[in-house]
Amino acid sequence: MLVCLGKESSNAGAFEAAQHFAVNILAETQRDVSAVFATRGINRFGSINWRRGDLGDPILEGSTAWFECRMHDRIDAGDHIILVGNVQSYDHSTASPLGYCRGTYVSFQLEQDIVAGRNRKTRVGAILEAQGRILFLASKSGMLALPTNRALGAGSEPGTLRGDLAALGVSYDLDFLYSVYEENDTDTLNVFYRGTAAAVPSVGGVIGYTPEEIPLDRLEGNALRKLMCRYINERLHARFSVYAGDATVGRFKIVVDS
Ligand SMILES: Cc1cc2nc3c(=O)[nH]c(=O)nc-3n(C[C@H](O)[C@H](O)[C@H](O)COP(=O)(O)O)c2cc1C
């Protein structure tokens, strides 16, 4: 775990001496907590709920993830110092994390609002990875598609993506929004998530391919081929971006909550 700490921080001395520290990943609903920690000269721990972890470091209530680390190294990096932590314990929840980009907080939950606010057809799908394999559904003709339905749904609601995945017996987590694009000819808004599944289910019609094995010529439609090519490339570099646009032209960006 790396943390880049500005040398002008009033806490620089404490981190110079510290043998351990905690990193809290705030949830999307915790902008106020972020503001507290970005404000100098106040009693930060007096106004929020927190507890001590095993090493004594502060674990903030409501964080979507936390990591308690032993100090492994400190690296001088100009006006910052890089703290390298060896993770001793951690936990996480399903809450969306709070992001920050170009001076604005970033909402990963925004896609839900986009879908809810539009009066048109939607297709919600998932790129699900299980043990390095991506799940596809094969049609009788041998063409491949990702699992999709008209809505994300909740639990095992029939007629939704979650319902379909439950019916296939897939145990999974949707990690983040990966692509939002409009198909203007069919007036359909496509929303694809990236997720992780425990295993490729042994059900007829479900196939798991490693990224190198995916037969691109058997993917259903150009938009899916493009989506998967980007995914394979970004996965190789372990850097994922969010796509927003239409089926042919769009921008890769983080969807910013205004
Ligand atoms: C979203 C966000 C992320 C930040 N990330 C860092 C960071 O990675 N490193 C850092 O030194 N300061 C970061 N800051 C700035 C500090 O929070 C800010 O300088 C703070 O006032 C420092 O207080 P201190 O001097 O008590 O440490 C960030 C601020 C915000 C709002």
Ligand as a Chemical Component Dictionary entry (heavy atoms), coordinates in Angstrom:
data_LIG
# 
_chem_comp.id                   LIG 
_chem_comp.type                 NON-POLYMER 
_chem_comp.pdbx_formal_charge   0 
_chem_comp.three_letter_code    LIG 
# 
loop_
_chem_comp_atom.comp_id 
_chem_comp_atom.atom_id 
_chem_comp_atom.alt_atom_id 
_chem_comp_atom.type_symbol 
_chem_comp_atom.charge 
_chem_comp_atom.model_Cartn_x 
_chem_comp_atom.model_Cartn_y 
_chem_comp_atom.model_Cartn_z 
_chem_comp_atom.pdbx_ordinal 
LIG C1  C1  C 0 -9.625 14.220 -2.080 1  
LIG C2  C2  C 0 -8.350 14.708 -1.468 2  
LIG C3  C3  C 0 -7.217 13.935 -1.572 3  
LIG C4  C4  C 0 -6.011 14.344 -0.998 4  
LIG N1  N1  N 0 -4.918 13.546 -1.098 5  
LIG C5  C5  C 0 -3.763 13.923 -0.519 6  
LIG C6  C6  C 0 -2.620 13.096 -0.594 7  
LIG O1  O1  O 0 -2.645 12.001 -1.206 8  
LIG N2  N2  N 0 -1.485 13.501 0.020  9  
LIG C7  C7  C 0 -1.421 14.690 0.694  10 
LIG O2  O2  O 0 -0.349 14.997 1.248  11 
LIG N3  N3  N 0 -2.475 15.515 0.775  12 
LIG C8  C8  C 0 -3.646 15.162 0.165  13 
LIG N4  N4  N 0 -4.724 15.991 0.230  14 
LIG C9  C9  C 0 -4.571 17.309 0.855  15 
LIG C10 C10 C 0 -4.652 17.250 2.361  16 
LIG O3  O3  O 0 -5.868 16.665 2.781  17 
LIG C11 C11 C 0 -4.581 18.673 2.905  18 
LIG O4  O4  O 0 -3.382 19.269 2.479  19 
LIG C12 C12 C 0 -4.629 18.696 4.406  20 
LIG O5  O5  O 0 -5.016 19.973 4.797  21 
LIG C13 C13 C 0 -3.330 18.360 5.026  22 
LIG O6  O6  O 0 -3.473 18.501 6.433  23 
LIG P1  P1  P 0 -2.242 18.205 7.410  24 
LIG O7  O7  O 0 -1.223 19.288 7.182  25 
LIG O8  O8  O 0 -2.810 18.247 8.790  26 
LIG O9  O9  O 0 -1.702 16.848 7.043  27 
LIG C14 C14 C 0 -5.935 15.590 -0.333 28 
LIG C15 C15 C 0 -7.093 16.374 -0.227 29 
LIG C16 C16 C 0 -8.278 15.937 -0.794 30 
LIG C17 C17 C 0 -9.503 16.803 -0.683 31 
# 
loop_
_chem_comp_bond.comp_id 
_chem_comp_bond.atom_id_1 
_chem_comp_bond.atom_id_2 
_chem_comp_bond.value_order 
_chem_comp_bond.pdbx_ordinal 
LIG C1  C2  SING 1  
LIG C2  C3  SING 2  
LIG C2  C16 DOUB 3  
LIG C3  C4  DOUB 4  
LIG C4  N1  SING 5  
LIG C4  C14 SING 6  
LIG N1  C5  DOUB 7  
LIG C5  C6  SING 8  
LIG C5  C8  SING 9  
LIG C6  O1  DOUB 10 
LIG C6  N2  SING 11 
LIG N2  C7  SING 12 
LIG C7  O2  DOUB 13 
LIG C7  N3  SING 14 
LIG N3  C8  DOUB 15 
LIG C8  N4  SING 16 
LIG N4  C9  SING 17 
LIG N4  C14 SING 18 
LIG C9  C10 SING 19 
LIG C10 O3  SING 20 
LIG C10 C11 SING 21 
LIG C11 O4  SING 22 
LIG C11 C12 SING 23 
LIG C12 O5  SING 24 
LIG C12 C13 SING 25 
LIG C13 O6  SING 26 
LIG O6  P1  SING 27 
LIG P1  O7  DOUB 28 
LIG P1  O8  SING 29 
LIG P1  O9  SING 30 
LIG C14 C15 DOUB 31 
LIG C15 C16 SING 32 
LIG C16 C17 SING 33 
# 
